[in-house]
Amino acid sequence: MAEVFIAMDKFSGRSRGFAFVTMGSDAEAKAAITGVNGKNVGGRDLTVNEARPKKRVAVVRSAAAAAVVVVAGRSFGGGGGGRSFGGGGGGGNRRY
């Protein structure tokens, strides 16, 4: 393992539930994926796969450094639901 980046929520300071692990070689990355994917840690099944580059950003990848993504049983997408911030319009029945 060459490097680990744990994604943190910038507001709460807590882990977002996934990390990027840079391995020293493709062989090490494949061994980590095979050995850890599907394992249960702390009541959560880990999903481990090779990182995919963002679609909008050009990524140059060295053959010697493979990245592995670890996701701890989380569902991603959406966000912030359940909050109603209102907005728009005046102040209702205010009289000045």
Biopython code that builds the backbone (N, CA, C, O; Angstrom):
import numpy as np
from Bio.PDB.StructureBuilder import StructureBuilder

atoms = [
    (1, "MET", "N", (0.853, -1.162, 0.000)),
    (1, "MET", "CA", (0.000, 0.000, 0.000)),
    (1, "MET", "C", (0.905, 1.232, 0.000)),
    (1, "MET", "O", (1.781, 1.371, 0.853)),
    (2, "ALA", "N", (0.681, 2.115, -0.959)),
    (2, "ALA", "CA", (1.532, 3.296, -1.072)),
    (2, "ALA", "C", (0.903, 4.539, -0.441)),
    (2, "ALA", "O", (1.606, 5.385, 0.110)),
    (3, "GLU", "N", (-0.437, 4.645, -0.528)),
    (3, "GLU", "CA", (-1.104, 5.855, -0.034)),
    (3, "GLU", "C", (-2.574, 5.553, 0.226)),
    (3, "GLU", "O", (-3.171, 4.725, -0.462)),
    (4, "VAL", "N", (-3.167, 6.229, 1.228)),
    (4, "VAL", "CA", (-4.586, 6.090, 1.537)),
    (4, "VAL", "C", (-5.197, 7.476, 1.676)),
    (4, "VAL", "O", (-4.638, 8.341, 2.352)),
    (5, "PHE", "N", (-6.350, 7.690, 1.032)),
    (5, "PHE", "CA", (-7.109, 8.929, 1.181)),
    (5, "PHE", "C", (-8.505, 8.559, 1.640)),
    (5, "PHE", "O", (-9.239, 7.893, 0.910)),
    (6, "ILE", "N", (-8.886, 8.982, 2.847)),
    (6, "ILE", "CA", (-10.230, 8.728, 3.377)),
    (6, "ILE", "C", (-11.062, 9.971, 3.126)),
    (6, "ILE", "O", (-10.713, 11.055, 3.592)),
    (7, "ALA", "N", (-12.153, 9.827, 2.399)),
    (7, "ALA", "CA", (-13.027, 10.959, 2.084)),
    (7, "ALA", "C", (-13.785, 11.370, 3.334)),
    (7, "ALA", "O", (-14.475, 10.559, 3.953)),
    (8, "MET", "N", (-13.647, 12.648, 3.702)),
    (8, "MET", "CA", (-14.292, 13.175, 4.905)),
    (8, "MET", "C", (-15.344, 14.206, 4.528)),
    (8, "MET", "O", (-15.176, 14.950, 3.561)),
    (9, "ASP", "N", (-16.416, 14.248, 5.283)),
    (9, "ASP", "CA", (-17.445, 15.266, 5.090)),
    (9, "ASP", "C", (-16.910, 16.586, 5.627)),
    (9, "ASP", "O", (-16.473, 16.658, 6.775)),
    (10, "LYS", "N", (-16.941, 17.628, 4.804)),
    (10, "LYS", "CA", (-16.330, 18.888, 5.228)),
    (10, "LYS", "C", (-17.130, 19.628, 6.289)),
    (10, "LYS", "O", (-16.597, 20.526, 6.941)),
    (11, "PHE", "N", (-18.396, 19.274, 6.476)),
    (11, "PHE", "CA", (-19.199, 19.962, 7.486)),
    (11, "PHE", "C", (-19.184, 19.232, 8.824)),
    (11, "PHE", "O", (-19.014, 19.857, 9.871)),
    (12, "SER", "N", (-19.361, 17.906, 8.796)),
    (12, "SER", "CA", (-19.409, 17.153, 10.050)),
    (12, "SER", "C", (-18.041, 16.658, 10.498)),
    (12, "SER", "O", (-17.841, 16.372, 11.679)),
    (13, "GLY", "N", (-17.084, 16.554, 9.550)),
    (13, "GLY", "CA", (-15.772, 16.032, 9.881)),
    (13, "GLY", "C", (-15.722, 14.511, 9.978)),
    (13, "GLY", "O", (-14.685, 13.940, 10.315)),
    (14, "ARG", "N", (-16.850, 13.853, 9.679)),
    (14, "ARG", "CA", (-16.914, 12.392, 9.732)),
    (14, "ARG", "C", (-16.578, 11.799, 8.370)),
    (14, "ARG", "O", (-16.690, 12.467, 7.342)),
    (15, "SER", "N", (-16.167, 10.541, 8.376)),
    (15, "SER", "CA", (-15.870, 9.835, 7.133)),
    (15, "SER", "C", (-17.125, 9.733, 6.281)),
    (15, "SER", "O", (-18.223, 9.541, 6.803)),
    (16, "ARG", "N", (-16.959, 9.861, 4.960)),
    (16, "ARG", "CA", (-18.080, 9.718, 4.037)),
    (16, "ARG", "C", (-18.342, 8.246, 3.710)),
    (16, "ARG", "O", (-19.286, 7.936, 2.983)),
    (17, "GLY", "N", (-17.520, 7.344, 4.235)),
    (17, "GLY", "CA", (-17.763, 5.915, 4.061)),
    (17, "GLY", "C", (-16.996, 5.273, 2.931)),
    (17, "GLY", "O", (-17.255, 4.120, 2.586)),
    (18, "PHE", "N", (-16.054, 5.996, 2.345)),
    (18, "PHE", "CA", (-15.227, 5.381, 1.310)),
    (18, "PHE", "C", (-13.836, 5.971, 1.348)),
    (18, "PHE", "O", (-13.595, 7.023, 1.941)),
    (19, "ALA", "N", (-12.920, 5.263, 0.695)),
    (19, "ALA", "CA", (-11.523, 5.694, 0.675)),
    (19, "ALA", "C", (-10.892, 5.294, -0.642)),
    (19, "ALA", "O", (-11.390, 4.412, -1.341)),
    (20, "PHE", "N", (-9.793, 5.948, -0.973)),
    (20, "PHE", "CA", (-8.992, 5.590, -2.132)),
    (20, "PHE", "C", (-7.653, 5.085, -1.614)),
    (20, "PHE", "O", (-6.982, 5.760, -0.834)),
    (21, "VAL", "N", (-7.274, 3.892, -2.055)),
    (21, "VAL", "CA", (-6.031, 3.284, -1.631)),
    (21, "VAL", "C", (-5.166, 3.100, -2.872)),
    (21, "VAL", "O", (-5.584, 2.452, -3.831)),
    (22, "THR", "N", (-3.967, 3.664, -2.858)),
    (22, "THR", "CA", (-3.041, 3.503, -3.982)),
    (22, "THR", "C", (-2.093, 2.357, -3.653)),
    (22, "THR", "O", (-1.429, 2.355, -2.617)),
    (23, "MET", "N", (-2.046, 1.395, -4.545)),
    (23, "MET", "CA", (-1.202, 0.222, -4.347)),
    (23, "MET", "C", (0.086, 0.390, -5.145)),
    (23, "MET", "O", (0.140, 1.191, -6.078)),
    (24, "GLY", "N", (1.110, -0.353, -4.786)),
    (24, "GLY", "CA", (2.404, -0.257, -5.447)),
    (24, "GLY", "C", (2.435, -0.854, -6.839)),
    (24, "GLY", "O", (3.264, -0.462, -7.661)),
    (25, "SER", "N", (1.531, -1.812, -7.123)),
    (25, "SER", "CA", (1.508, -2.445, -8.438)),
    (25, "SER", "C", (0.100, -2.932, -8.751)),
    (25, "SER", "O", (-0.751, -3.020, -7.866)),
    (26, "ASP", "N", (-0.135, -3.246, -10.023)),
    (26, "ASP", "CA", (-1.433, -3.789, -10.428)),
    (26, "ASP", "C", (-1.698, -5.129, -9.743)),
    (26, "ASP", "O", (-2.834, -5.426, -9.372)),
    (27, "ALA", "N", (-0.650, -5.937, -9.577)),
    (27, "ALA", "CA", (-0.802, -7.246, -8.933)),
    (27, "ALA", "C", (-1.250, -7.086, -7.478)),
    (27, "ALA", "O", (-2.118, -7.826, -7.013)),
    (28, "GLU", "N", (-0.668, -6.128, -6.761)),
    (28, "GLU", "CA", (-1.074, -5.864, -5.374)),
    (28, "GLU", "C", (-2.525, -5.393, -5.329)),
    (28, "GLU", "O", (-3.284, -5.791, -4.446)),
    (29, "ALA", "N", (-2.908, -4.546, -6.281)),
    (29, "ALA", "CA", (-4.282, -4.033, -6.320)),
    (29, "ALA", "C", (-5.274, -5.169, -6.544)),
    (29, "ALA", "O", (-6.297, -5.242, -5.863)),
    (30, "LYS", "N", (-4.983, -6.047, -7.484)),
    (30, "LYS", "CA", (-5.884, -7.177, -7.763)),
    (30, "LYS", "C", (-5.982, -8.111, -6.575)),
    (30, "LYS", "O", (-7.060, -8.628, -6.281)),
    (31, "ALA", "N", (-4.866, -8.337, -5.881)),
    (31, "ALA", "CA", (-4.880, -9.187, -4.685)),
    (31, "ALA", "C", (-5.725, -8.557, -3.576)),
    (31, "ALA", "O", (-6.451, -9.261, -2.874)),
    (32, "ALA", "N", (-5.631, -7.240, -3.416)),
    (32, "ALA", "CA", (-6.420, -6.544, -2.391)),
    (32, "ALA", "C", (-7.904, -6.616, -2.719)),
    (32, "ALA", "O", (-8.731, -6.854, -1.839)),
    (33, "ILE", "N", (-8.241, -6.409, -3.998)),
    (33, "ILE", "CA", (-9.648, -6.468, -4.408)),
    (33, "ILE", "C", (-10.206, -7.857, -4.133)),
    (33, "ILE", "O", (-11.281, -7.991, -3.547)),
    (34, "THR", "N", (-9.481, -8.892, -4.553)),
    (34, "THR", "CA", (-9.928, -10.270, -4.366)),
    (34, "THR", "C", (-10.029, -10.631, -2.888)),
    (34, "THR", "O", (-10.971, -11.308, -2.476)),
    (35, "GLY", "N", (-9.071, -10.187, -2.096)),
    (35, "GLY", "CA", (-9.024, -10.569, -0.686)),
    (35, "GLY", "C", (-9.984, -9.834, 0.221)),
    (35, "GLY", "O", (-10.368, -10.367, 1.263)),
    (36, "VAL", "N", (-10.389, -8.619, -0.141)),
    (36, "VAL", "CA", (-11.181, -7.801, 0.776)),
    (36, "VAL", "C", (-12.624, -7.597, 0.306)),
    (36, "VAL", "O", (-13.512, -7.408, 1.137)),
    (37, "ASN", "N", (-12.874, -7.629, -0.988)),
    (37, "ASN", "CA", (-14.215, -7.377, -1.508)),
    (37, "ASN", "C", (-15.228, -8.363, -0.917)),
    (37, "ASN", "O", (-15.013, -9.575, -0.945)),
    (38, "GLY", "N", (-16.320, -7.840, -0.390)),
    (38, "GLY", "CA", (-17.377, -8.667, 0.187)),
    (38, "GLY", "C", (-17.192, -9.006, 1.651)),
    (38, "GLY", "O", (-18.098, -9.574, 2.260)),
    (39, "LYS", "N", (-16.048, -8.678, 2.239)),
    (39, "LYS", "CA", (-15.799, -8.973, 3.659)),
    (39, "LYS", "C", (-16.661, -8.055, 4.528)),
    (39, "LYS", "O", (-16.937, -6.912, 4.164)),
    (40, "ASN", "N", (-17.078, -8.574, 5.678)),
    (40, "ASN", "CA", (-17.880, -7.805, 6.612)),
    (40, "ASN", "C", (-16.968, -7.208, 7.674)),
    (40, "ASN", "O", (-16.236, -7.927, 8.354)),
    (41, "VAL", "N", (-17.020, -5.880, 7.812)),
    (41, "VAL", "CA", (-16.228, -5.178, 8.814)),
    (41, "VAL", "C", (-17.166, -4.267, 9.589)),
    (41, "VAL", "O", (-17.794, -3.381, 9.008)),
    (42, "GLY", "N", (-17.264, -4.472, 10.869)),
    (42, "GLY", "CA", (-18.119, -3.635, 11.706)),
    (42, "GLY", "C", (-19.586, -3.685, 11.303)),
    (42, "GLY", "O", (-20.300, -2.690, 11.429)),
    (43, "GLY", "N", (-20.039, -4.835, 10.821)),
    (43, "GLY", "CA", (-21.438, -4.975, 10.433)),
    (43, "GLY", "C", (-21.755, -4.481, 9.022)),
    (43, "GLY", "O", (-22.918, -4.465, 8.617)),
    (44, "ARG", "N", (-20.737, -4.082, 8.281)),
    (44, "ARG", "CA", (-20.951, -3.598, 6.907)),
    (44, "ARG", "C", (-20.124, -4.433, 5.936)),
    (44, "ARG", "O", (-18.968, -4.762, 6.203)),
    (45, "ASP", "N", (-20.738, -4.768, 4.805)),
    (45, "ASP", "CA", (-20.021, -5.478, 3.761)),
    (45, "ASP", "C", (-19.226, -4.476, 2.943)),
    (45, "ASP", "O", (-19.769, -3.472, 2.483)),
    (46, "LEU", "N", (-17.935, -4.751, 2.760)),
    (46, "LEU", "CA", (-17.083, -3.858, 1.984)),
    (46, "LEU", "C", (-17.217, -4.148, 0.495)),
    (46, "LEU", "O", (-17.291, -5.305, 0.081)),
    (47, "THR", "N", (-17.248, -3.095, -0.296)),
    (47, "THR", "CA", (-17.185, -3.203, -1.746)),
    (47, "THR", "C", (-15.853, -2.603, -2.166)),
    (47, "THR", "O", (-15.582, -1.433, -1.898)),
    (48, "VAL", "N", (-15.032, -3.397, -2.817)),
    (48, "VAL", "CA", (-13.699, -2.947, -3.222)),
    (48, "VAL", "C", (-13.585, -3.131, -4.731)),
    (48, "VAL", "O", (-13.811, -4.224, -5.249)),
    (49, "ASN", "N", (-13.232, -2.058, -5.432)),
    (49, "ASN", "CA", (-13.048, -2.148, -6.877)),
    (49, "ASN", "C", (-12.023, -1.126, -7.331)),
    (49, "ASN", "O", (-11.624, -0.243, -6.571)),
    (50, "GLU", "N", (-11.604, -1.257, -8.576)),
    (50, "GLU", "CA", (-10.631, -0.320, -9.126)),
    (50, "GLU", "C", (-11.318, 1.006, -9.386)),
    (50, "GLU", "O", (-12.432, 1.050, -9.908)),
    (51, "ALA", "N", (-10.641, 2.092, -9.015)),
    (51, "ALA", "CA", (-11.201, 3.432, -9.206)),
    (51, "ALA", "C", (-11.352, 3.715, -10.690)),
    (51, "ALA", "O", (-10.512, 3.335, -11.505)),
    (52, "ARG", "N", (-12.445, 4.393, -11.022)),
    (52, "ARG", "CA", (-12.679, 4.831, -12.390)),
    (52, "ARG", "C", (-12.435, 6.326, -12.457)),
    (52, "ARG", "O", (-12.848, 7.053, -11.554)),
    (53, "PRO", "N", (-11.780, 6.801, -13.498)),
    (53, "PRO", "CA", (-11.530, 8.248, -13.593)),
    (53, "PRO", "C", (-12.821, 9.019, -13.820)),
    (53, "PRO", "O", (-13.779, 8.505, -14.396)),
    (54, "LYS", "N", (-12.824, 10.263, -13.356)),
    (54, "LYS", "CA", (-13.967, 11.138, -13.613)),
    (54, "LYS", "C", (-14.094, 11.341, -15.110)),
    (54, "LYS", "O", (-13.093, 11.356, -15.826)),
    (55, "LYS", "N", (-15.314, 11.495, -15.585)),
    (55, "LYS", "CA", (-15.548, 11.615, -17.019)),
    (55, "LYS", "C", (-15.059, 12.937, -17.584)),
    (55, "LYS", "O", (-14.642, 12.982, -18.742)),
    (56, "ARG", "N", (-15.094, 14.013, -16.811)),
    (56, "ARG", "CA", (-14.747, 15.335, -17.322)),
    (56, "ARG", "C", (-13.269, 15.684, -17.188)),
    (56, "ARG", "O", (-12.829, 16.708, -17.710)),
    (57, "VAL", "N", (-12.508, 14.859, -16.505)),
    (57, "VAL", "CA", (-11.116, 15.188, -16.223)),
    (57, "VAL", "C", (-10.205, 14.171, -16.908)),
    (57, "VAL", "O", (-10.427, 12.965, -16.804)),
    (58, "ALA", "N", (-9.195, 14.653, -17.596)),
    (58, "ALA", "CA", (-8.215, 13.755, -18.200)),
    (58, "ALA", "C", (-7.297, 13.235, -17.095)),
    (58, "ALA", "O", (-6.751, 14.019, -16.319)),
    (59, "VAL", "N", (-7.130, 11.931, -17.026)),
    (59, "VAL", "CA", (-6.317, 11.318, -15.981)),
    (59, "VAL", "C", (-5.165, 10.559, -16.631)),
    (59, "VAL", "O", (-5.372, 9.748, -17.533)),
    (60, "VAL", "N", (-3.963, 10.829, -16.167)),
    (60, "VAL", "CA", (-2.789, 10.088, -16.617)),
    (60, "VAL", "C", (-2.485, 9.077, -15.528)),
    (60, "VAL", "O", (-2.286, 9.448, -14.371)),
    (61, "ARG", "N", (-2.447, 7.807, -15.885)),
    (61, "ARG", "CA", (-2.281, 6.757, -14.891)),
    (61, "ARG", "C", (-1.013, 5.968, -15.153)),
    (61, "ARG", "O", (-0.802, 5.463, -16.256)),
    (62, "SER", "N", (-0.191, 5.866, -14.159)),
    (62, "SER", "CA", (1.029, 5.087, -14.251)),
    (62, "SER", "C", (0.689, 3.608, -14.120)),
    (62, "SER", "O", (-0.165, 3.242, -13.312)),
    (63, "ALA", "N", (1.332, 2.769, -14.887)),
    (63, "ALA", "CA", (1.092, 1.328, -14.814)),
    (63, "ALA", "C", (1.538, 0.768, -13.467)),
    (63, "ALA", "O", (1.062, -0.285, -13.044)),
    (64, "ALA", "N", (2.454, 1.470, -12.787)),
    (64, "ALA", "CA", (2.969, 0.968, -11.510)),
    (64, "ALA", "C", (2.081, 1.320, -10.328)),
    (64, "ALA", "O", (2.261, 0.766, -9.244)),
    (65, "ALA", "N", (1.127, 2.228, -10.507)),
    (65, "ALA", "CA", (0.296, 2.645, -9.373)),
    (65, "ALA", "C", (-1.171, 2.431, -9.703)),
    (65, "ALA", "O", (-1.746, 3.172, -10.500)),
    (66, "ALA", "N", (-1.768, 1.438, -9.104)),
    (66, "ALA", "CA", (-3.192, 1.171, -9.294)),
    (66, "ALA", "C", (-3.944, 1.661, -8.073)),
    (66, "ALA", "O", (-3.460, 1.514, -6.951)),
    (67, "ALA", "N", (-5.105, 2.234, -8.268)),
    (67, "ALA", "CA", (-5.908, 2.737, -7.147)),
    (67, "ALA", "C", (-7.075, 1.801, -6.909)),
    (67, "ALA", "O", (-7.642, 1.249, -7.852)),
    (68, "VAL", "N", (-7.427, 1.624, -5.662)),
    (68, "VAL", "CA", (-8.526, 0.773, -5.272)),
    (68, "VAL", "C", (-9.490, 1.605, -4.442)),
    (68, "VAL", "O", (-9.059, 2.360, -3.571)),
    (69, "VAL", "N", (-10.792, 1.478, -4.699)),
    (69, "VAL", "CA", (-11.799, 2.213, -3.946)),
    (69, "VAL", "C", (-12.447, 1.254, -2.954)),
    (69, "VAL", "O", (-12.833, 0.144, -3.320)),
    (70, "VAL", "N", (-12.567, 1.682, -1.703)),
    (70, "VAL", "CA", (-13.219, 0.882, -0.685)),
    (70, "VAL", "C", (-14.485, 1.612, -0.264)),
    (70, "VAL", "O", (-14.431, 2.766, 0.160)),
    (71, "VAL", "N", (-15.620, 0.940, -0.381)),
    (71, "VAL", "CA", (-16.896, 1.531, 0.008)),
    (71, "VAL", "C", (-17.493, 0.652, 1.088)),
    (71, "VAL", "O", (-17.651, -0.553, 0.896)),
    (72, "ALA", "N", (-17.825, 1.243, 2.216)),
    (72, "ALA", "CA", (-18.347, 0.480, 3.351)),
    (72, "ALA", "C", (-19.867, 0.501, 3.353)),
    (72, "ALA", "O", (-20.467, 1.281, 4.092)),
    (73, "GLY", "N", (-20.490, -0.322, 2.559)),
    (73, "GLY", "CA", (-21.934, -0.539, 2.557)),
    (73, "GLY", "C", (-22.788, 0.704, 2.574)),
    (73, "GLY", "O", (-23.762, 0.766, 3.324)),
    (74, "ARG", "N", (-22.458, 1.695, 1.772)),
    (74, "ARG", "CA", (-23.239, 2.930, 1.751)),
    (74, "ARG", "C", (-23.911, 3.102, 0.426)),
    (74, "ARG", "O", (-23.450, 2.594, -0.596)),
    (75, "SER", "N", (-24.989, 3.810, 0.446)),
    (75, "SER", "CA", (-25.681, 4.154, -0.774)),
    (75, "SER", "C", (-25.429, 5.629, -1.013)),
    (75, "SER", "O", (-25.661, 6.460, -0.135)),
    (76, "PHE", "N", (-24.954, 5.950, -2.209)),
    (76, "PHE", "CA", (-24.623, 7.331, -2.517)),
    (76, "PHE", "C", (-25.617, 7.881, -3.513)),
    (76, "PHE", "O", (-26.182, 7.137, -4.315)),
    (77, "GLY", "N", (-25.829, 9.171, -3.464)),
    (77, "GLY", "CA", (-26.733, 9.814, -4.407)),
    (77, "GLY", "C", (-27.707, 10.663, -3.646)),
    (77, "GLY", "O", (-27.885, 10.499, -2.439)),
    (78, "GLY", "N", (-28.331, 11.565, -4.347)),
    (78, "GLY", "CA", (-29.268, 12.460, -3.682)),
    (78, "GLY", "C", (-28.519, 13.302, -2.691)),
    (78, "GLY", "O", (-27.384, 13.707, -2.941)),
    (79, "GLY", "N", (-29.131, 13.566, -1.590)),
    (79, "GLY", "CA", (-28.433, 14.291, -0.549)),
    (79, "GLY", "C", (-29.278, 15.384, 0.041)),
    (79, "GLY", "O", (-30.095, 15.989, -0.653)),
    (80, "GLY", "N", (-29.096, 15.635, 1.271)),
    (80, "GLY", "CA", (-29.749, 16.736, 1.943)),
    (80, "GLY", "C", (-31.241, 16.594, 2.116)),
    (80, "GLY", "O", (-31.877, 17.490, 2.671)),
    (81, "GLY", "N", (-31.824, 15.499, 1.662)),
    (81, "GLY", "CA", (-33.280, 15.347, 1.669)),
    (81, "GLY", "C", (-33.913, 15.612, 3.020)),
    (81, "GLY", "O", (-33.261, 15.497, 4.058)),
    (82, "GLY", "N", (-35.176, 15.965, 3.000)),
    (82, "GLY", "CA", (-35.917, 16.171, 4.220)),
    (82, "GLY", "C", (-35.857, 17.578, 4.760)),
    (82, "GLY", "O", (-36.542, 17.882, 5.737)),
    (83, "ARG", "N", (-35.081, 18.435, 4.176)),
    (83, "ARG", "CA", (-34.999, 19.802, 4.659)),
    (83, "ARG", "C", (-35.810, 20.700, 3.748)),
    (83, "ARG", "O", (-35.806, 20.544, 2.526)),
    (84, "SER", "N", (-36.485, 21.616, 4.348)),
    (84, "SER", "CA", (-37.261, 22.557, 3.555)),
    (84, "SER", "C", (-36.793, 23.956, 3.913)),
    (84, "SER", "O", (-37.041, 24.448, 5.014)),
    (85, "PHE", "N", (-36.124, 24.576, 2.984)),
    (85, "PHE", "CA", (-35.595, 25.899, 3.256)),
    (85, "PHE", "C", (-36.504, 26.996, 2.723)),
    (85, "PHE", "O", (-36.164, 28.178, 2.767)),
    (86, "GLY", "N", (-37.644, 26.595, 2.227)),
    (86, "GLY", "CA", (-38.591, 27.602, 1.758)),
    (86, "GLY", "C", (-37.999, 28.439, 0.654)),
    (86, "GLY", "O", (-37.535, 27.909, -0.356)),
    (87, "GLY", "N", (-38.009, 29.700, 0.833)),
    (87, "GLY", "CA", (-37.448, 30.586, -0.171)),
    (87, "GLY", "C", (-38.539, 31.164, -1.049)),
    (87, "GLY", "O", (-39.682, 30.709, -1.031)),
    (88, "GLY", "N", (-38.180, 32.141, -1.791)),
    (88, "GLY", "CA", (-39.119, 32.753, -2.725)),
    (88, "GLY", "C", (-40.242, 33.483, -2.014)),
    (88, "GLY", "O", (-40.655, 33.085, -0.924)),
    (89, "GLY", "N", (-40.726, 34.521, -2.608)),
    (89, "GLY", "CA", (-41.904, 35.199, -2.085)),
    (89, "GLY", "C", (-41.588, 36.120, -0.923)),
    (89, "GLY", "O", (-40.472, 36.158, -0.407)),
    (90, "GLY", "N", (-42.594, 36.846, -0.541)),
    (90, "GLY", "CA", (-42.450, 37.828, 0.530)),
    (90, "GLY", "C", (-42.612, 37.214, 1.898)),
    (90, "GLY", "O", (-42.348, 36.028, 2.094)),
    (91, "GLY", "N", (-43.037, 38.007, 2.825)),
    (91, "GLY", "CA", (-43.123, 37.572, 4.209)),
    (91, "GLY", "C", (-44.522, 37.198, 4.647)),
    (91, "GLY", "O", (-44.822, 37.274, 5.838)),
    (92, "GLY", "N", (-45.378, 36.801, 3.745)),
    (92, "GLY", "CA", (-46.710, 36.352, 4.129)),
    (92, "GLY", "C", (-47.587, 37.544, 4.490)),
    (92, "GLY", "O", (-47.804, 38.438, 3.672)),
    (93, "ASN", "N", (-48.087, 37.546, 5.721)),
    (93, "ASN", "CA", (-49.041, 38.570, 6.155)),
    (93, "ASN", "C", (-48.392, 39.734, 6.872)),
    (93, "ASN", "O", (-49.010, 40.338, 7.749)),
    (94, "ARG", "N", (-47.186, 40.055, 6.528)),
    (94, "ARG", "CA", (-46.514, 41.166, 7.195)),
    (94, "ARG", "C", (-47.134, 42.479, 6.780)),
    (94, "ARG", "O", (-47.491, 42.682, 5.620)),
    (95, "ARG", "N", (-47.255, 43.356, 7.736)),
    (95, "ARG", "CA", (-47.762, 44.699, 7.447)),
    (95, "ARG", "C", (-46.735, 45.691, 7.896)),
    (95, "ARG", "O", (-46.154, 45.553, 8.972)),
    (96, "TYR", "N", (-46.505, 46.690, 7.081)),
    (96, "TYR", "CA", (-45.487, 47.673, 7.413)),
    (96, "TYR", "C", (-46.091, 49.006, 7.680)),
    (96, "TYR", "O", (-45.373, 49.960, 7.978)),
]
sb = StructureBuilder()
sb.init_structure("model")
sb.init_model(0)
sb.init_chain("A")
sb.init_seg("    ")
for serial, (resi, resn, name, xyz) in enumerate(atoms, 1):
    if name == "N":
        sb.init_residue(resn, " ", resi, " ")
    sb.init_atom(name, np.array(xyz, "f"), 0.0, 1.0, " ", f" {name:<3s}", serial, name[0])
structure = sb.get_structure()
